[in-house]
């Protein structure tokens, strides 16, 4: 009986699940500048709704998350470009594919808030992000793959389908990536997001 009472107390004192609110403005990105970088490709995202969502997330935490003060969805990572793609195609060719596809107008779907955690130097570090689904961004990666193969790249060297689109919200110390063992897909979901006019 004592064990059952302790279990009940434990379960009733846990933090209730929170559904976070995100403005429909997250989908208004056609007027957000398409920024060009030396070794990666992104779709840049309206930061205001992301900033408001981060405030909600930090309200649930003892220590606020660090963030970059901007938001984007990475389409080609620096690792993919530096280690594979740039041997056969350059960043200008990649950006041209993105521009032709009107990357800033590419539709996407918000799935959830995801969380990835890993121990670094005996301390748990975490990153939080919005998991995204976007066939359009995947199509851009497929066009990049076609050009890469056409110009001599090995078919399997760059896998366009090995892609987990997301928007980073914040992190405890630094962002965590696949190289840290973090896969930012729907299996990492920890909270729901309600999309609306807020």
TORMI-541550 format. One record per residue (C-alpha): x, y, z. Coordinates in steps of 0.25 Angstrom, whole numbers, plus 5000, padded with zeros to 4 digits. Last residue first. Layout:
N
<x = X&y = Y&z = Z>;
...
//
This chain:
198
<x = 4994&y = 5136&z = 4873>;
<x = 4988&y = 5133&z = 4859>;
<x = 4990&y = 5117&z = 4859>;
<x = 4999&y = 5105&z = 4860>;
<x = 4999&y = 5097&z = 4872>;
<x = 5012&y = 5090&z = 4875>;
<x = 5013&y = 5077&z = 4882>;
<x = 5025&y = 5073&z = 4891>;
<x = 5036&y = 5063&z = 4893>;
<x = 5038&y = 5058&z = 4878>;
<x = 5052&y = 5051&z = 4876>;
<x = 5045&y = 5040&z = 4868>;
<x = 5040&y = 5051&z = 4859>;
<x = 5054&y = 5054&z = 4854>;
<x = 5066&y = 5062&z = 4859>;
<x = 5076&y = 5050&z = 4860>;
<x = 5087&y = 5053&z = 4870>;
<x = 5099&y = 5045&z = 4871>;
<x = 5109&y = 5056&z = 4873>;
<x = 5113&y = 5056&z = 4858>;
<x = 5098&y = 5056&z = 4855>;
<x = 5098&y = 5070&z = 4862>;
<x = 5097&y = 5077&z = 4875>;
<x = 5096&y = 5092&z = 4877>;
<x = 5105&y = 5098&z = 4887>;
<x = 5104&y = 5100&z = 4902>;
<x = 5089&y = 5098&z = 4907>;
<x = 5083&y = 5099&z = 4893>;
<x = 5072&y = 5107&z = 4886>;
<x = 5061&y = 5107&z = 4876>;
<x = 5068&y = 5100&z = 4864>;
<x = 5059&y = 5099&z = 4852>;
<x = 5059&y = 5084&z = 4846>;
<x = 5060&y = 5076&z = 4834>;
<x = 5065&y = 5062&z = 4836>;
<x = 5072&y = 5058&z = 4823>;
<x = 5079&y = 5045&z = 4818>;
<x = 5070&y = 5045&z = 4806>;
<x = 5080&y = 5053&z = 4798>;
<x = 5091&y = 5043&z = 4800>;
<x = 5104&y = 5048&z = 4795>;
<x = 5115&y = 5038&z = 4792>;
<x = 5105&y = 5028&z = 4787>;
<x = 5105&y = 5032&z = 4773>;
<x = 5119&y = 5035&z = 4772>;
<x = 5122&y = 5049&z = 4767>;
<x = 5126&y = 5052&z = 4753>;
<x = 5119&y = 5064&z = 4748>;
<x = 5106&y = 5057&z = 4745>;
<x = 5106&y = 5051&z = 4759>;
<x = 5108&y = 5064&z = 4766>;
<x = 5097&y = 5071&z = 4757>;
<x = 5087&y = 5059&z = 4761>;
<x = 5090&y = 5060&z = 4776>;
<x = 5088&y = 5075&z = 4776>;
<x = 5074&y = 5073&z = 4769>;
<x = 5071&y = 5062&z = 4780>;
<x = 5075&y = 5072&z = 4791>;
<x = 5065&y = 5082&z = 4785>;
<x = 5054&y = 5071&z = 4784>;
<x = 5057&y = 5069&z = 4799>;
<x = 5054&y = 5083&z = 4802>;
<x = 5041&y = 5082&z = 4794>;
<x = 5037&y = 5069&z = 4801>;
<x = 5037&y = 5077&z = 4814>;
<x = 5035&y = 5071&z = 4828>;
<x = 5041&y = 5079&z = 4840>;
<x = 5044&y = 5076&z = 4854>;
<x = 5045&y = 5088&z = 4862>;
<x = 5058&y = 5089&z = 4871>;
<x = 5063&y = 5087&z = 4885>;
<x = 5078&y = 5084&z = 4888>;
<x = 5083&y = 5077&z = 4901>;
<x = 5096&y = 5075&z = 4908>;
<x = 5098&y = 5066&z = 4920>;
<x = 5111&y = 5067&z = 4927>;
<x = 5122&y = 5057&z = 4929>;
<x = 5131&y = 5063&z = 4918>;
<x = 5120&y = 5063&z = 4908>;
<x = 5108&y = 5055&z = 4911>;
<x = 5097&y = 5055&z = 4900>;
<x = 5083&y = 5060&z = 4899>;
<x = 5074&y = 5063&z = 4887>;
<x = 5060&y = 5069&z = 4888>;
<x = 5049&y = 5071&z = 4878>;
<x = 5038&y = 5080&z = 4877>;
<x = 5027&y = 5075&z = 4868>;
<x = 5023&y = 5073&z = 4853>;
<x = 5023&y = 5087&z = 4846>;
<x = 5021&y = 5085&z = 4831>;
<x = 5028&y = 5091&z = 4820>;
<x = 5025&y = 5099&z = 4807>;
<x = 5037&y = 5105&z = 4799>;
<x = 5035&y = 5119&z = 4796>;
<x = 5049&y = 5123&z = 4801>;
<x = 5055&y = 5112&z = 4793>;
<x = 5050&y = 5118&z = 4780>;
<x = 5054&y = 5105&z = 4772>;
<x = 5062&y = 5113&z = 4763>;
<x = 5069&y = 5120&z = 4775>;
<x = 5072&y = 5107&z = 4781>;
<x = 5078&y = 5101&z = 4769>;
<x = 5086&y = 5114&z = 4767>;
<x = 5091&y = 5113&z = 4781>;
<x = 5097&y = 5099&z = 4779>;
<x = 5104&y = 5104&z = 4766>;
<x = 5110&y = 5115&z = 4774>;
<x = 5114&y = 5106&z = 4785>;
<x = 5123&y = 5098&z = 4776>;
<x = 5121&y = 5084&z = 4769>;
<x = 5130&y = 5072&z = 4768>;
<x = 5140&y = 5072&z = 4780>;
<x = 5131&y = 5082&z = 4787>;
<x = 5120&y = 5071&z = 4789>;
<x = 5127&y = 5062&z = 4798>;
<x = 5135&y = 5066&z = 4811>;
<x = 5133&y = 5081&z = 4810>;
<x = 5119&y = 5081&z = 4805>;
<x = 5113&y = 5070&z = 4813>;
<x = 5120&y = 5074&z = 4826>;
<x = 5116&y = 5089&z = 4824>;
<x = 5101&y = 5083&z = 4823>;
<x = 5092&y = 5084&z = 4811>;
<x = 5078&y = 5088&z = 4814>;
<x = 5079&y = 5095&z = 4827>;
<x = 5066&y = 5100&z = 4832>;
<x = 5067&y = 5114&z = 4837>;
<x = 5065&y = 5123&z = 4850>;
<x = 5072&y = 5135&z = 4856>;
<x = 5076&y = 5140&z = 4869>;
<x = 5087&y = 5129&z = 4871>;
<x = 5081&y = 5123&z = 4883>;
<x = 5085&y = 5119&z = 4898>;
<x = 5074&y = 5112&z = 4906>;
<x = 5069&y = 5118&z = 4919>;
<x = 5072&y = 5111&z = 4932>;
<x = 5061&y = 5107&z = 4941>;
<x = 5052&y = 5103&z = 4929>;
<x = 5037&y = 5103&z = 4926>;
<x = 5038&y = 5118&z = 4923>;
<x = 5049&y = 5115&z = 4914>;
<x = 5040&y = 5108&z = 4904>;
<x = 5030&y = 5119&z = 4904>;
<x = 5041&y = 5129&z = 4901>;
<x = 5046&y = 5120&z = 4890>;
<x = 5033&y = 5120&z = 4884>;
<x = 5032&y = 5135&z = 4883>;
<x = 5046&y = 5135&z = 4877>;
<x = 5042&y = 5125&z = 4867>;
<x = 5030&y = 5133&z = 4863>;
<x = 5039&y = 5146&z = 4861>;
<x = 5050&y = 5139&z = 4853>;
<x = 5044&y = 5137&z = 4839>;
<x = 5052&y = 5126&z = 4834>;
<x = 5064&y = 5125&z = 4824>;
<x = 5065&y = 5113&z = 4815>;
<x = 5079&y = 5108&z = 4817>;
<x = 5091&y = 5104&z = 4808>;
<x = 5105&y = 5101&z = 4813>;
<x = 5120&y = 5104&z = 4810>;
<x = 5122&y = 5119&z = 4807>;
<x = 5109&y = 5124&z = 4811>;
<x = 5098&y = 5131&z = 4803>;
<x = 5086&y = 5137&z = 4810>;
<x = 5072&y = 5136&z = 4804>;
<x = 5066&y = 5148&z = 4810>;
<x = 5052&y = 5147&z = 4817>;
<x = 5041&y = 5152&z = 4808>;
<x = 5036&y = 5138&z = 4803>;
<x = 5037&y = 5133&z = 4818>;
<x = 5023&y = 5134&z = 4823>;
<x = 5021&y = 5120&z = 4828>;
<x = 5025&y = 5123&z = 4842>;
<x = 5015&y = 5134&z = 4842>;
<x = 5005&y = 5124&z = 4845>;
<x = 5009&y = 5126&z = 4860>;
<x = 5014&y = 5115&z = 4869>;
<x = 5008&y = 5111&z = 4882>;
<x = 5014&y = 5100&z = 4891>;
<x = 5006&y = 5089&z = 4896>;
<x = 5011&y = 5085&z = 4910>;
<x = 5011&y = 5072&z = 4917>;
<x = 5009&y = 5073&z = 4932>;
<x = 5021&y = 5073&z = 4940>;
<x = 5022&y = 5061&z = 4949>;
<x = 5016&y = 5063&z = 4963>;
<x = 5004&y = 5054&z = 4961>;
<x = 5012&y = 5042&z = 4956>;
<x = 5022&y = 5042&z = 4968>;
<x = 5010&y = 5044&z = 4978>;
<x = 5003&y = 5032&z = 4972>;
<x = 5016&y = 5023&z = 4972>;
<x = 5018&y = 5027&z = 4987>;
<x = 5004&y = 5023&z = 4990>;
<x = 5005&y = 5010&z = 4983>;
<x = 5018&y = 5007&z = 4990>;
<x = 5011&y = 5010&z = 5004>;
<x = 5000&y = 5000&z = 5000>;
//
